Amino acid sequence: LAKLAVYSREQGAMKDMPALLLAVLAARQSAFLAPAFARVVDNGKMLRNFVQIVRSGVAGRKSLGTRPKRLIQQWLAEASTAKLLNASVGNNPSLADVVKMVHPQPKDAEQAAIFAWLIGKPFDVNALPQVIQAYELVKRGVSAELPDVPFQMLTHLNLSTRQWADIARNMGWQALRINLNTLLRHEVFHDANMVDFVAKRLQDETSIRKAKAFPYQLLMAFQAAQKEMPAPITDALQ
C-alpha cells in the first residue's frame, strides 16, 4: 500500500488516491506511514486531502492519532513561507483548521507570527515575512503593488485590469488553464500582447511537462472557454 501510494503520486500525478492510501496506513498504524507520507505529501493540497480523508472515517478512523499528528506538525514546521501560503488556499479543511487541530510548535518568531496570522490570532506584524506584510498592505488598500502570493489570495480584492494582467503573467500553467474565463471577464485579453503571452504559455512544452498536465484537462479548458475567448488562445488549447 505504501509503495502504491508513492507510485500513484510520483508517477501517476494523482491527488485523492495517494491520500486515501495514506489514511488506510494511518488507520492500520503501519510503520510504512512515515516514509510514504514524506514522499506523498509534497504540497499543502495533499496535506489537506489526507486530513480530510482521515476525518471522514472512510479509512476506518476519524481521529488523526498521535503518529499522523506528529507527521503533520513536522510538515508544517519544515514548510517554507511560500509552501504555507500555497497551502492556505482551499477549504474543507483549510490550513487554519489543520493548524488548530495539530498545534505545531513554531521554530522561530517568524513562524509563530505566520501560524497566528493563519488562524486569525493576534500576531507581531514586524515578525511576519515581507511577502505577507506586503499582502496585508494591499488588502488594507495602503499599497497597489501586488506581492508574490498565490493569486487566489488576491481575487477578492478590487483589482484593476493591469493588476489582473500582472497576476496572469505570474500564474502557473494549471492556474492559467483554469482561469482563462476569469481573465477574459477582467478584460485582460483586450491587450493583444497578453493574448499572445497566454497562447504561447499554454503551448509551452516545458510548462506542460512541469504541470504534469493530463489531456482531459486541456479538453475541459477548451470546452469551457466562452465564445468571446480570443481565437489564438482556443487554438493554443487545441
Secondary structure, 3 states (H helix, E strand, C coil): CHHHHHHHHHCCCCCHHHHHHHHHHHHCCCCCHHHHHHHHCCCHHHHHHHHHHHHHCCCCCCCCCHHHHHHHHHHHHHCCHHHHHHHCCCCCCCHHHHHHHHCCCCCCHHHHHHHHHHCCCCCCHHHCCHHHHHHHHHHCCCCCCCCCCCHHHCCCCCCCHHHHHHHHHHCCHHHHHHCHHHHHHCCHHHCHHHHHHHHHHHHCHHHHHHHCCCHHHHHHHHHHCCCCCCHHHHHHHC
